Amino acid sequence: MRTNVLHVEFGVVLDLSQLDLGVSELPGLWEQLHGKCKSGTLQCIDPDHPAGAPPWLYLRENEDGTREARHINCPEHTTSGESDEHKALKERIAKAAESGGFEAIVEDSPKHRRRRTDVLVRGAGVEIGFEPQLSPITAATVRRRSKVATDDGITPAWMTNSRTSKVIDQAPWARIDRKPWNEYLSDTELPVRGGVRALRIEECARMGTVCPDKKAGRPCRGWHGSWSDARALERFDDLVIKAAARELVPVNVQRTAHRSVWFWVPASDLEKVDLTGTIADGATLGGVITRVDSQPRLTESACKYGQDSGYRPSASPGADRTPVGATLAAPPRPPMVFLDWSSAAHWAKQALPCRICRKATNVRDHQMRACHKSCAEDELRRQ
């Protein structure tokens, strides 16, 4: 751990492989810090630093003279106190909401004292309770705290920087990168890596897979869709603002009889499918969140469903972003077209590449260009 040591007071990253620790403007820094570091002086900023582990370091020298940084494993640093990363994320959420023109309340607590929301954002007809969760938590606790929030009319929005966090799929959530606390407060981009999806629509014939509806045989002539990873959301701040503006809404999809998944989707995509109603009374999150079917039906069957939605799936989606299957209503089939090329004028002795499929043929079209009759008919149907 030679380059993952942050000097909190000076805000510089130390390089233990350098005699001056990579900070030439502070001579004698090693002598000042060696064996004398207290909690709050040096912080571990390793991206793989375990959530909830003690963040503070001290410097020492091995028997062979190699410098290294070790964690201070004092009992007081293993408590459930609020970490610097957690504080920084709360501040960033509040600033993002206020930059979008919305009110943000840090550490909101009602009179009944059954909840304490990290950042409550009052948006366009909705209240969202943002909960950065960087330490371990159980799925039951996530569901219980989310239920308390929805009982107060608040939409829960959990944030995590771990692929294995229990907040995933238990309530509306989003995953961001693990970064040092000071970078959460900077203007650096903070992409949303999981928890946001979009309705991706494809023509069955171009999917290159077995028809999702028929499950066997050849492709149909319709359109199919799925809730896939939305690559358009590149900034965490945008999630805060769009959720408050109701441009992003949380939905629930039932995967099995005992398991459902949660994610955020663009409100414009949700308008394209029929809703299956709200969560039943007494369910985990009450009746605040909308539920959609895992195989949504489109509200219309016009050809506009084939338009590009502007979202792209990830090249290698993680386990927490596996696409959810969806069946879309097929648009009207185009009429069949039949050409009469039975005359000798449509035949030539020399075989040439078809102008459409590029395979050799002796057949000629009305302009005497090499072309299969079936290729020309397909071309007319697509027009």
VENRA-V740461 format. One record per run of one state. SS is the DSSP state (hx for helix, st for strand, lp for the rest). FROM is the first residue (numbers start at 0). TO is the last residue. If there is no record, write none. Layout:
ss/from/to
SS/FROM/TO
SS/FROM/TO
This chain:
ss/from/to
lp/0/3
st/4/6
lp/7/10
st/11/13
lp/14/27
hx/28/32
st/33/33
lp/34/40
st/41/43
lp/44/54
st/55/60
lp/61/65
st/66/70
lp/71/73
hx/74/76
lp/77/82
hx/83/98
lp/99/101
st/102/107
lp/108/115
st/116/121
lp/122/125
st/126/131
lp/132/137
hx/138/150
lp/151/152
st/153/159
lp/160/171
st/172/174
lp/175/179
hx/180/183
lp/184/192
st/193/193
lp/194/194
st/195/202
hx/203/205
lp/206/221
st/222/228
lp/229/234
hx/235/243
lp/244/246
st/247/253
lp/254/258
st/259/265
hx/266/269
lp/270/271
st/272/272
lp/273/276
st/277/277
lp/278/288
st/289/290
lp/291/296
st/297/297
lp/298/301
hx/302/305
lp/306/317
hx/318/320
lp/321/322
st/323/326
lp/327/342
hx/343/345
st/346/352
lp/353/358
st/359/363
lp/364/368
st/369/369
lp/370/371
hx/372/381
lp/382/382
